[in-house]
């Protein structure tokens, strides 16, 4: 999952000619501290996880609240999320690159396997 996320973010950054400075995560997999740290190590950027990780319904509620005037703007909503966990890259960049290169080699081998 972490390597696939890196592939997607690399494509986004290339297509948009911009730099992604952090990855914000939610959902069931975001509960896994080891995965979140590994993701930060592979991406070489911080991974930020809010206290409330099941945010699909919460996002719909926030949008409804904005539409009805319950909240004046998105800044009011941002202030509701106070606690976050930050996973900062913790391995050397060289090790991260080696893991990425190994992943790409293994994918290439797997693609050739069926031929």
N, C-alpha and C positions, 0 to 999 in steps of 0.2 A: 504494500500500500504506500509506504514512504517513497519508494523509488518511482512509482507511477505518479505520485503527487509532484515529485521533482520534474518529471518529464512534462507534465501539464504546465507547471509554473515557468519552466524554461521556455516553452512555446509562447506563453502569454507575454513574457518579458521581451522575447524576440519580436513578436508581432506588434506589440505596443511600443517598442523602443523605450521602455521604462523599467525601473527597478522596483521590485516588491521588497519592502523593508521588513515585513513581518507577516506571518500566516495566522489568521484567527480561525480557531477550530470549534466544532461542536459535534453533538451526536454521540452515539454509543462508544465508538472507537476512541473518542477523545478522553474517556475515563482512564485509559491505559497510560500510566506515566511513562513506562518504558518506551512505548510507541511514540509518544509525544517528544521524548528526549531524542530518540533515534531520528525522528522527522527533523528536528532542529539541527541535529548533527549533519544530516544529509543535505538539507537545504542551505545550511550556513546562515540562517536568519532565525530570529526568535519565533517561537510558536506560542501563541497566547490563547489560553483556555479560560472562558468565563466560569464563574461559580455555577451558573445554571447552564448545563450543557445540552439540554433538550429544548432547543430554541425555535423549532419550526412553528409550534403553536404560539409561543411567546411572540415571535415576529409577526404573526397574523394579528395577534391582539394589539401589538404596538401600532401596526398600520391602521387597524380599525380605530384605535384611540386617537391617532393623528387625524384621520378622516372626519371624526365626529367632534374634534376640538377638545377632547379630554386632555391631550397634551398639546401645547402650543407649537412645539417644533422638535426636531430629532435630538437637539441638545438636552432637552428635559429627559428623554429616554436614555441617552448615554449616561446621564448622572445616576440612573437607577442601577446600573451595573458597576458595582464598586470593587468587588474582589475578583481578581484574576490570578491564574497561575501562569508564570512565564518560564518557558524552557529555552535556555540559551545554548547555542552550540558549545559543546564541551570537549570535543576531540580535535586534534590538530587538523588543519585543512587538508594536509597531505593524506591522512588516513581516510577522511571523508571522500576525497577524490579516488583513492584506491578502491574503496567499497563501491563507488559509482561505476568505475571502470570494470570491476569484476561483475557487477550486475549486468552491464551492457554486453559483456562477453557471454555470459550465461544465457541471456535472452537470444543472442545470435545463434548459439549452439542449439537451443531449443527450437528455433525456427527452422533450422536445417535438419533436425531429427527426422521429420516425416518425409523428407524428399528422397 
